[in-house]
Amino acid sequence: MEACLKAFLEKKIPGNDFVINYHIGNSFSGETYFRLVGDGNYELWSTVTEGRQKKTYSGQIKVEQVQQIVESFLDAEVWKAKHFHKKPSHDDPETSIIIGCGSQEFQVALWVSEIRESPQFAKAQQSLLTLVHILSAGEILETGQ
């Protein structure tokens, strides 16, 4: 994952061949999905909103904003995040960040209850959630934990 993130910043991977997928939650607890492509295109939806109404967004951001997210992932060393528990506790959905680099995919995943124990994951997740809140004009209330 680290090499993929660096390759994107070094422009060795075309923007449309680089993808960040973030998913948290489930239908019971509320769910948020964010797909961000290296060229700035994004798709975003969540049921973690006022009244639990599903909200959907799509559009384009500046490539520099994608680069900032990637830099935050590198700074956090998100690839070092690992499960602390073999199984989730009751009603403890998985949270994942998947990086697509051409034909390769790299994933880090934790149960929601583990995020507080993983500064690497929490920092990377926060950079994504900050952008999610901006893109949804605050309509998505996802806190990530």
Summary of the structure (lengths in Angstrom):
residues: 145
radius of gyration: 14.6
end to end distance: 23.6
largest distance: 43.5
contacts: 451
relative contact order: 0.22
helix: 37%
strand: 32%
